[in-house]
């Protein structure tokens, strides 16, 4: 729960909430059109991860890597969500899959995380 700025100004809190919802709504609308779009699923999982909804982030990131097993972004997001959930074994497995299967800019990062 956020507090108002001194003087009761809730406008910054309201603006942040609107921006958050607008981003999620846009991503969800894209998924209605293409339900198995790994890139959109990763973006939505990342959004939930940023907001601290780690369980939802992990669930959606798993859907992303099921849709595209070579998505290094999907695997690293799944690993981060599992890490946030204190599932170290699951996180390590996601990073390993990222390093082994992943294409894209995060595959090298996953290899570093495994050291």
Rosetta blueprint (number, residue, H / E / L):
1 X L
2 X L
3 X L
4 X L
5 X E
6 X L
7 X L
8 X L
9 X E
10 X L
11 X H
12 X H
13 X H
14 X H
15 X H
16 X H
17 X H
18 X H
19 X H
20 X H
21 X H
22 X H
23 X H
24 X H
25 X H
26 X H
27 X H
28 X H
29 X H
30 X H
31 X H
32 X H
33 X H
34 X L
35 X L
36 X L
37 X L
38 X H
39 X H
40 X H
41 X H
42 X H
43 X H
44 X H
45 X H
46 X H
47 X H
48 X H
49 X H
50 X H
51 X L
52 X L
53 X L
54 X H
55 X H
56 X H
57 X H
58 X H
59 X H
60 X H
61 X H
62 X H
63 X H
64 X H
65 X H
66 X H
67 X H
68 X L
69 X L
70 X L
71 X E
72 X H
73 X H
74 X H
75 X H
76 X H
77 X H
78 X H
79 X H
80 X H
81 X H
82 X H
83 X H
84 X H
85 X L
86 X L
87 X L
88 X H
89 X H
90 X H
91 X H
92 X H
93 X H
94 X H
95 X H
96 X H
97 X H
98 X H
99 X H
100 X H
101 X H
102 X L
103 X E
104 X L
105 X L
106 X L
107 X H
108 X H
109 X H
110 X H
111 X H
112 X H
113 X H
114 X L
115 X L
